[in-house]
Amino acid sequence: MKKALSMLMATALTLSLAACGNSSGGGTDAKSDAAQNDTAQDGKTWVIASDTVFKPFEFTDASGNFVGIDVDIVAAIAADQGFDYEMKSLGWDAAIAACQAGQADGMIAGASITDERKASGWIFSDGYYQATQTLTVSADSDITGFADLAGKMVAVKTGTQGAAYAESLKDEYGFSITYFEDSPTMYQAVLGGQTVACFEDTPIMASSIKEGDLPLKILEDTANDGAPYGFAIFNEDNQELIDMFNAGLANIKENGQYDEIIAKYLG
């Protein structure tokens, strides 16, 4: 009886130790799997701020839907990476302020990746679109280049690469600058004669002229070297969002979704 009891206790102890060993190994694997799917499972909804009108990257269509290249890219990346998000159309300055105040986690608004922005606290993703900036005038304007701007007023959008480009040229060519908060108002300043020209991102301007049937023209040989657009955060605690954006961007470029999105809006 004692021998049988001893054998029974030994067997139970062996099974107990084996169970503990399996639990420990399973726990490590489970933790790894959970870490990979943490964003999808923890219920977090990332708040992503955007501009209001920066066609074709973000704008409201005839049906009242907020659409555009940036909107579709975020949707495709979120689906690829399995995270939830809420996009808020706030405007350029308001989007930056929301991110800096912690009211939004990230921003996508055709923001060019520059060293100046990085130095001031912007943390960028990989570039997702290469864009230049150019000079645009009314369709009947006799201005043909920068030299014709001397003594005149040109329009720019506050805080953009178009504004930076104009600021880099104004002293050399002798023109003045007036600032606007959004692109449509800036275009109207040119059309209404308050300014003789504006500096704008080339794809935005081309799309706006085509889709809005605007009597404006982009001047040849006025483009700068350009810079890529990037998704941005302003808080290192949100690095996970940048990492997911980069991984998802690589995937949608590889599987063709990215090209489909660009073709949808730019042809």
N, C-alpha and C positions, 0 to 999 in steps of 0.2 A: 504493500500500500504506500509506504513512504517513498519507495523507489518510483512508483507510478506517479505519485504526487510531485516528486522532484522533477521528473521528466516533463510533466504537464506545465510546471512553473517555468522551466527552462524554455520550453516551446513558446509560451506566452510572452516571455521576455524578448526572445528572438523576434517574434512577430511585431512586438511593440517598437523595438529599435528599427526594424525595417520600415515600419509605418512612419516613424519620425524622419528617417532618411528620405523616403519618398516625398513627404510633406515639404521638407526643406528644398529639395530639387524642384518640385512642382511650384513652390512659392517663387523661386528665382525666375522660372520661365514665365509664370503668370505676371510677375512684376514687369518683365521685359515687354510682354505683349501689351500690358496696360499702358506702359509708357509710350508705346508706338501709337496707341489709339486714344491717348488721354484727352486730346482736344475734342474728339468726336463724342466721347463718353461723359466728360465732366460737366456738360450742359453749358459751357461758356459760349456766349455769342460775342464775336469780335465786332466792334463798332468801327466802321471804315468811313471816313469823311471824304467828300468830293466837292468839286466845283459845281456850279449850277448850269452854266452854259459854256462849254468848250468843245463845240462840235467839230469833228465827229467822235470825240473821246467821251463826252458826257453831255446829254441834252434831253429835253422832254419832247417826245414825238407827238404826232397829231392826236393820238389816243390818250395822251396824258401819262404815258409810261416813261420812266427814266431809263434811257438807253445809251448805247455808245460803246466804243472800243474798250475803254476802261471798265465799264460796267460788265461787259461780256467776259473780259479776261478774268476779272475777280470771280465771277460766277463759275467759270470753267475751272479755275484753280481751286476754289472751295470744294467743288464736286470731286475733283481729283484727290484732294488731300483730306476730305472728310471733315471739314469744320463748318460751323454755323457763323453767319455774319449778318450785320444790318448795315446797309449803306445809307448815309445821310448826305443829301445834296445841300451843302451849306454856303458855297461860295469860296473863292480862293483864300482870302484873308481869314474868314471865319473857320475854314477847315484847318488851317495852320494853328489858329488860336485854340480850337477844340482839342487838337492833339497835344499841344503844349500844356493845356490845363488838365489833361487826363480825362476829358469828356469823350474822346475818341481814341482808339488804339492805333490807327494807322490812317494814311492818306494816299489816295490815288487821284491825280488831277492833271495829268500831263506835266508833271514836275521834272524839269531837267536836272540831271545829276551834275552838280558842280562842286568844286573844292570849297567855294565860299559857303555854300549851304552846309556841307559836311562840317566845316569849322564852327558853324553857328548852332550845331546840335542836331541836324538832320541825319538820320541813319537810313541809308538807301538799300534797296534790293538790287539785284542784277538789273541791267537795263532791259526794258521790254519794247522800246521803239526809238529809233534814231530820228531826230528832228532838227531841222535848221530854222533860222529866223530870217525873214525877208522884209523888204519895204513894199508897201501897198499904197496906191493912190487911186483917185477917182478915175473912171474909165475915160473921161475926156480931158484929163490933166496933161499939161505939157511938161511935167517933171519926168525926167528920164533916168535920174540917178541922184546920188548923194550931193553932188556939187550944186544941184538946183534947189537944195533946201536952205541955202544961206538966207538968214533973216526971217525964216518962216517957222511956224509952229507945227510940231508933229505930235501924234498921240501914241501912248503906250499903256499897257495894262500893268498896274502896280505889282511889283515884286516878281515879275516874270523875266525870262531870258530875253524876250523882245525888248523889255525896258532896259536891261543891262546892255544889250547890243546898241540901242540908241544912245545911251549914256556914254558909251565908249567912243562914239562918233561925233557927238554934238559939238565939241570944241573944235575939232578938226574941220568940220563943215559949216559951223556957225549957225546952227538952228536951235530952237528952244523946244522944250518938252512939256506936255501937259499929261497928267495921269488920270486913268479911269479904273474903276473897280471891276468891270466886266467887259468882255469882248464886244457884244452887240452895241453897247453905248459908245465904245471907242469907234466902231465902224460908222455909227451915225454921225459922229463928230467930223469924220472925213466927208461923208456924203452931204452933210449940212454946211460944209465950208468953214467950220470952226477950226479945223486943222487941215493941212494940205496932204497929210500922209499918216500912216501908222506903221508900227513895227509889230509883226505877229509871227507866230510859228507857221511855217509854210504849209503843212498839211491842214491845219485848222483854217487858214485863210482860204486855201483852195477849195475846201469843202464848203465853207460858208458862202463863197461867191457862187459856187455851182448850185447848192441846195436852196440858197436864199435868193438866187437870181439878182445878186447885188451888182450895181454898176461900178465895180471896182476892178483893178488889175494889179497883179503882182509884177513888179519890175524885175527884169532879168539882170543877172550879174550883181544882185544886191544881197545874196545869201551869205551867211557866215558859215563856219565849219560845223556848227551844230553840236548837239550833245544828246545822249540817250535819256529817255524818260525813265523814271524809277518810282516804285512804290516806296513810301517812307514811313518811318516811325520816329518818335521823338523821345522815347523812353526805352532804355536798354532792357527793361523787364519784359518788353514785348518782342524780344528777339525771335521767339518762337514763330511769331507771325511772319517775320521776314524769311525765316528758314522755310516755312511752308510755302510762301509765295515763290521763292526761288526754285524749290523742288517741283512745285506744280507747273511753273512756267516752263521748266525744262521738259516736263512730260507732255504738255499740250503742244509744244513746238515739235516734239518728236512724233506725236500721233496725228499731227495735221490740224488740230483744232485752232491753233494760233493763226495759221494761214487763212483758214476759213473765216475767222473773225475779222482779220484785216481786209480781206476781199469783200466781205459783206458791206463794209463802210467806205472803203477807198477804191474798190474795184480792182 
